[in-house]
Amino acid sequence: MIVCHCNRVTASDIEACCLGGASSAREVRDVCGAGDRCGGCRPLVQLLVAKHGDATGERSFRENSVGALAATA
């Protein structure tokens, strides 16, 4: 199902972002662009993040990204 028509982002794309560590609608937007344009999909993006956002039980996406960047420096 397409959630963000502006950027053609599906519910599966958002779930994958969450499984990859994204834990907020802003982090999902930064990764896949959902909710970046008109904003009509933001309530659904937030709902999907609430459903899948803590699926990994790990640190937030930002913490994982910063850790990965520090490890490569």
N, CA, C and O of each residue as an XYZ file, in Angstrom:
292
protein
N       0.834     -1.172      0.000
C       0.000      0.000      0.000
C       0.886      1.244      0.000
O       1.814      1.351      0.801
N       0.600      2.170     -0.888
C       1.348      3.426     -0.923
C       0.836      4.340      0.184
O      -0.361      4.612      0.274
N       1.739      4.803      1.011
C       1.406      5.707      2.111
C       1.651      7.149      1.685
O       0.805      8.018      1.894
N       2.815      7.400      1.085
C       3.184      8.738      0.628
C       3.176      8.746     -0.893
O       4.089      8.229     -1.536
N       2.129      9.341     -1.456
C       2.006      9.376     -2.908
C       3.017     10.333     -3.537
O       3.465     10.103     -4.661
N       3.375     11.384     -2.840
C       4.339     12.351     -3.389
C       5.690     11.697     -3.684
O       6.314     11.970     -4.709
N       6.127     10.832     -2.774
C       7.441     10.200     -2.914
C       7.361      8.693     -3.159
O       8.379      8.000     -3.144
N       6.134      8.189     -3.388
C       5.903      6.770     -3.678
C       6.530      5.857     -2.619
O       7.264      4.922     -2.938
N       6.225      6.151     -1.360
C       6.729      5.354     -0.243
C       5.607      4.449      0.233
O       4.489      4.903      0.478
N       5.910      3.172      0.362
C       4.912      2.200      0.785
C       4.985      1.937      2.285
O       5.945      2.322      2.952
N       3.953      1.276      2.798
C       3.946      0.865      4.202
C       5.110     -0.081      4.469
O       5.698     -0.046      5.551
N       5.447     -0.917      3.508
C       6.579     -1.831      3.656
C       7.896     -1.075      3.751
O       8.791     -1.471      4.497
N       8.015      0.013      2.995
C       9.218      0.846      3.074
C       9.364      1.430      4.476
O      10.460      1.445      5.037
N       8.266      1.905      5.035
C       8.297      2.496      6.374
C       8.616      1.437      7.415
O       9.387      1.687      8.341
N       8.030      0.262      7.269
C       8.338     -0.831      8.190
C       9.819     -1.187      8.118
O      10.451     -1.429      9.146
N      10.372     -1.221      6.916
C      11.802     -1.531      6.758
C      12.668     -0.469      7.423
O      13.690     -0.792      8.028
N      12.268      0.797      7.315
C      13.010      1.873      7.995
C      13.000      1.645      9.505
O      14.023      1.801     10.171
N      11.843      1.279     10.033
C      11.726      1.035     11.472
C      12.553     -0.169     11.897
O      13.217     -0.142     12.934
N      12.509     -1.211     11.104
C      13.313     -2.392     11.421
C      14.800     -2.088     11.328
O      15.620     -2.734     11.980
N      15.140     -1.088     10.504
C      16.526     -0.642     10.387
C      16.947      0.290     11.509
O      18.111      0.683     11.588
N      15.997      0.651     12.388
C      16.337      1.446     13.554
C      15.638      2.781     13.666
O      15.737      3.424     14.711
N      14.930      3.233     12.632
C      14.215      4.508     12.726
C      13.120      4.387     13.784
O      12.362      3.417     13.793
N      13.040      5.373     14.671
C      12.060      5.287     15.756
C      11.160      6.508     15.843
O      10.461      6.690     16.840
N      11.167      7.348     14.815
C      10.270      8.499     14.788
C       9.888      8.798     13.343
O      10.562      8.374     12.405
N       8.792      9.536     13.184
C       8.360      9.914     11.841
C       9.428     10.765     11.156
O       9.618     10.664      9.944
N      10.116     11.591     11.915
C      11.184     12.422     11.347
C      12.334     11.556     10.815
O      12.872     11.827      9.741
N      12.702     10.527     11.558
C      13.776      9.639     11.098
C      13.353      8.875      9.848
O      14.153      8.683      8.932
N      12.096      8.440      9.811
C      11.582      7.765      8.614
C      11.616      8.731      7.437
O      12.036      8.357      6.342
N      11.178      9.969      7.650
C      11.200     10.978      6.586
C      12.621     11.187      6.075
O      12.835     11.275      4.866
N      13.585     11.267      6.972
C      14.969     11.488      6.581
C      15.528     10.336      5.747
O      16.371     10.543      4.874
N      15.051      9.123      6.023
C      15.554      7.946      5.305
C      14.845      7.734      3.977
O      15.500      7.557      2.950
N      13.509      7.749      3.980
C      12.791      7.379      2.759
C      11.944      8.490      2.152
O      11.383      8.309      1.071
N      11.840      9.630      2.820
C      11.122     10.761      2.249
C       9.635     10.810      2.534
O       8.965     11.739      2.081
N       9.095      9.859      3.260
C       7.664      9.861      3.554
C       7.303     11.071      4.400
O       7.889     11.281      5.461
N       6.345     11.869      3.942
C       5.906     13.045      4.676
C       6.732     14.284      4.426
O       6.575     15.291      5.115
N       7.610     14.216      3.444
C       8.540     15.324      3.190
C       7.934     16.449      2.357
O       8.436     17.572      2.393
N       6.886     16.177      1.621
C       6.320     17.199      0.721
C       5.027     17.775      1.271
O       5.073     18.694      2.088
N       3.887     17.273      0.854
C       2.609     17.913      1.193
C       2.198     17.687      2.643
O       1.483     18.508      3.217
N       2.640     16.586      3.241
C       2.302     16.305      4.633
C       1.008     15.552      4.849
O       0.662     15.240      5.989
N       0.287     15.253      3.790
C      -0.983     14.553      3.928
C      -0.860     13.163      4.534
O      -1.810     12.654      5.128
N       0.297     12.555      4.386
C       0.493     11.191      4.886
C       1.080     11.148      6.297
O       1.195     10.070      6.880
N       1.447     12.287      6.845
C       2.128     12.289      8.144
C       1.380     11.565      9.247
O       2.015     10.844     10.018
N       0.041     11.716      9.370
C      -0.647     10.956     10.423
C      -0.493      9.439     10.251
O      -0.314      8.718     11.233
N      -0.560      8.964      9.021
C      -0.400      7.528      8.782
C       1.049      7.102      9.017
O       1.291      6.024      9.560
N       2.003      7.922      8.621
C       3.420      7.622      8.888
C       3.626      7.497     10.394
O       4.272      6.555     10.854
N       3.085      8.432     11.160
C       3.223      8.378     12.615
C       2.590      7.126     13.196
O       3.137      6.523     14.119
N       1.434      6.730     12.658
C       0.771      5.515     13.117
C       1.633      4.283     12.833
O       1.780      3.410     13.688
N       2.197      4.221     11.636
C       3.044      3.079     11.278
C       4.321      3.044     12.102
O       4.789      1.968     12.474
N       4.883      4.201     12.389
C       6.080      4.256     13.235
C       5.737      3.784     14.644
O       6.515      3.059     15.264
N       4.577      4.192     15.150
C       4.158      3.733     16.477
C       3.995      2.220     16.501
O       4.284      1.570     17.505
N       3.534      1.672     15.392
C       3.329      0.216     15.304
C       4.651     -0.533     15.181
O       4.836     -1.581     15.801
N       5.575      0.007     14.375
C       6.817     -0.716     14.068
C       8.069     -0.081     14.662
O       9.146     -0.675     14.612
N       7.939      1.111     15.220
C       9.097      1.918     15.596
C      10.042      1.299     16.592
O      11.241      1.568     16.530
N       9.570      0.494     17.493
C      10.456     -0.099     18.477
C      10.553     -1.603     18.271
O      10.728     -2.369     19.219
N      10.436     -2.006     17.014
C      10.442     -3.438     16.692
C      11.757     -4.103     17.032
O      11.788     -5.291     17.351
N      12.857     -3.344     16.968
C      14.167     -3.952     17.220
C      14.512     -3.973     18.690
O      15.296     -4.814     19.130
N      13.928     -3.043     19.476
C      14.274     -2.958     20.890
C      15.682     -2.443     21.101
O      16.233     -2.557     22.196
N      16.265     -1.876     20.059
C      17.631     -1.376     20.149
C      17.631      0.142     20.255
O      16.582      0.776     20.373
N      18.831      0.707     20.212
C      18.977      2.157     20.273
C      18.285      2.803     19.086
O      17.933      2.136     18.114
N      18.096      4.111     19.182
C      17.432      4.827     18.104
C      18.273      4.820     16.844
O      19.475      4.560     16.880
N      17.626      5.109     15.734
C      18.291      5.180     14.435
C      19.458      6.156     14.480
O      20.540      5.857     13.975
N      19.238      7.335     15.090
C      20.299      8.342     15.169
C      21.487      7.826     15.962
O      22.633      8.019     15.558
N      21.228      7.181     17.073
C      22.319      6.627     17.879
C      23.080      5.570     17.087
O      24.309      5.521     17.147
N      22.368      4.724     16.346
C      23.023      3.717     15.526
C      23.846      4.364     14.426
O      24.956      3.917     14.134
N      23.307      5.420     13.810
C      24.025      6.108     12.737
C      25.279      6.775     13.242
O      26.331      6.686     12.609
N      25.180      7.455     14.393
C      26.340      8.134     14.957
C      27.398      7.106     15.343
O      28.589      7.325     15.120
N      26.974      5.995     15.915
C      27.920      4.936     16.260
C      28.614      4.364     15.053
O      29.811      4.079     15.091
N      27.865      4.194     13.972
C      28.445      3.658     12.733
C      29.428      4.648     12.139
O      30.480      4.253     11.637
N      29.094      5.940     12.191
C      30.000      6.949     11.662
C      31.281      7.030     12.492
O      32.373      7.169     11.941
N      31.149      6.944     13.807
C      32.321      7.001     14.681
C      33.235      5.799     14.446
O      34.459      5.913     14.514
N      32.625      4.654     14.170
C      33.423      3.444     13.937
C      34.226      3.505     12.651
O      35.259      2.846     12.531
N      33.757      4.295     11.682
C      34.471      4.382     10.412
C      35.512      5.485     10.406
O      36.325      5.565      9.485
N      35.498      6.340     11.426
C      36.438      7.482     11.469
C      37.814      7.075     11.924
O      38.709      7.916     12.012
